[in-house]
Amino acid sequence: MEHNAIFWIILVTLASHFAVERLSAHLTRTRLTPKVPPEFEAVCPPERYARMQAYTRDALRFSMVAASFDFLVLLGFWFAGGFAAWERIVAARLTHPIPAGLAYLGGLAAASAALSLPFEWYSTFRLDGRHGLNRTTPRTFVLDRVKGLVLAVVLGGGLLAALIAFYRWTGAFAWLWAWGFVAAVTLFLQYVAPTVLMPLFNRFWPLPEGGLRDALTALARRTGFPLREILVMDGSRRSARGNAFFTGFGSRKRIVLFDTLVEKHPTPELVAITAHEIGHHRRGHVWIGTVVGLAQTGALLYLLQAFVGHGPLFAAFGVDSPSFHVGLVLFGLLLTPAQLVLRLAGNALSRRHERQADAFAREAMDGDGTPLADALRRLAMDNLGNLTPHPLTVVLHASHPPVVERVRSLEGKTP
Ligand SMILES: [Zn+2]
């Protein structure tokens, strides 16, 4: 293993990322004080607030243990020459690039999944379980993993085999071929997800006739939204947390409300939540997200082609015979800094979109932000959310602005 520039770039990036994450968790922990934020005082008694914060504390401790474990395992595997040793084992048995690539990446993915399994188990049954958030049975947990594994083998394996073939046999424009292929598969999966993929994991049924259904239909008409169906999903199969989302394209849009959401929120709040989701569509956020994602994929596939045969990258991991599949894994590690920047930019864009969707919902509710503010308060309390994340944590992780900030701007108290 050569301690060249690439070796140090990857090591320093991984270590500083780990350090920044720890700092962010520490800063968020120090902000947990017993004082309920003024926006929640009327609805959240101090005992309730203490329970929300107890969950945040436990979740922070858990993520610290899980992240440290991941970090140490990766460094250990790297420094022990694991990437090179595994390649020697695979190359001795498989010579064709496609089976060799599938075995190499499949082996690493399987090992990584096996190592994270105890953490997923703990997070579901102990962490969420202890705080009353978990509804997953051991049977659902196991079935989810089995279905996820089958999908990963079929979809992930197929995609990887195609990538290897493109980069091996289509020459200088391999990245362009690969991009077109990945884009087509992504759009196709988005298209079939509501009817083929999601029913593998959840049950859906039409929202029964009644006041809520009428109110949502009226909202869709008022906002000129082509709503085809209103469905309820058994979110309670896994968690007590509530949520809502849209699926489908063009005139085939459906809104899906979690049964946990319908159970707990009064009609005006559910209308406001739906208005927020309609806001995402009306402001073009769904298309922006798809286009940004495809542009990122294109850039990554182009860079992959530039770096995948780069000698120093292989030397930094002690691999002496370069191959596409090993290059793919090492390139992924080399890319960590760029991925971080992309993630931060993506989160910032998402927070901006959330603010726009909140503003849209307020407008759609005749300028009244209260129903959505009430819904956000109830969601934060039921989901044991953290009301006081440190700004560093928000920048690093938050896809939504802090809930206190959203409530304040919905109720018109922005300075
Ligand atoms: Zn949103």
Boltz pocket constraint, residues with backbone or C-beta under 6 A from the ligand:
constraints:
  - pocket:
      binder: B
      contacts: [[A, 276], [A, 277], [A, 280], [A, 353], [A, 354], [A, 357]]
      max_distance: 6.0
